[in-house]
Amino acid sequence: MVDPIERNLGPQPIAEIMAQHKLKAHDLVAASTEQITHKMVARACKGRRLTPNVQTKIQNALNATTGRQYSRSDLFNY
């Protein structure tokens, strides 16, 4: 039997960054020019494994909202 991929990876750095900037999931969804949902942002913060495409969309939304340039490695530790 193949070992299952660990999908729940614990709280991610993006949750702390959002807290520092006093942002909520809605702020990222509203600022995004790409198709993201509140559920995607919630999963990112909780540490649910996301595809690289979704990670990039959330990264772009956070960068647009904060005016800073965060890399994916700044936001996710997997």
C-alpha positions in Angstrom: 0.0 0.0 0.0 1.3 3.5 -0.9 1.8 5.9 1.9 -0.8 8.7 1.7 0.3 12.2 1.2 0.1 14.3 4.3 -2.5 17.0 3.6 -2.8 18.7 6.9 0.4 20.5 7.6 -0.5 22.8 10.5 -0.7 26.6 10.6 1.2 28.3 7.9 3.2 31.5 7.9 0.6 33.2 5.8 -1.8 33.2 8.7 0.7 35.2 10.8 1.4 37.6 8.0 -2.3 38.2 7.5 -2.7 38.8 11.2 0.2 41.3 11.3 -1.5 43.3 8.5 -4.9 42.9 10.1 -6.3 41.1 7.0 -9.1 38.7 6.7 -9.9 36.2 3.9 -12.4 38.6 2.4 -9.7 41.2 1.9 -7.6 38.8 -0.2 -10.6 37.6 -2.2 -11.7 41.2 -2.9 -8.2 42.3 -3.9 -7.6 39.4 -6.2 -7.7 39.8 -10.0 -7.7 36.0 -10.3 -10.4 33.5 -9.3 -9.9 32.7 -5.6 -12.4 31.9 -2.9 -12.7 32.3 0.9 -12.3 28.6 1.2 -8.9 28.6 -0.6 -7.6 31.3 1.7 -8.9 29.4 4.8 -7.2 26.2 3.6 -4.0 28.1 3.0 -4.0 29.5 6.6 -4.8 26.2 8.2 -2.1 24.3 6.4 -4.2 22.2 4.0 -1.9 21.3 1.0 -2.7 23.5 -2.0 -1.6 23.1 -5.6 1.2 25.4 -6.7 -1.3 27.3 -9.0 -3.6 28.1 -6.0 -0.5 29.1 -3.9 0.5 31.6 -6.6 -3.0 33.1 -6.8 -3.1 33.6 -3.0 0.5 35.0 -3.0 -0.5 37.5 -5.8 -3.6 38.6 -3.8 -1.6 39.1 -0.6 1.1 41.0 -2.5 -1.6 43.3 -4.0 -3.3 43.8 -0.7 -0.2 44.6 1.4 1.9 46.3 -1.3 4.9 44.0 -0.4 6.5 41.2 -2.4 6.2 38.0 -0.5 7.5 34.8 -2.1 5.7 31.5 -1.9 8.4 30.2 0.6 7.5 33.2 2.9 3.9 32.1 3.0 4.0 28.3 2.9 6.4 25.9 4.7 5.9 22.9 2.5 
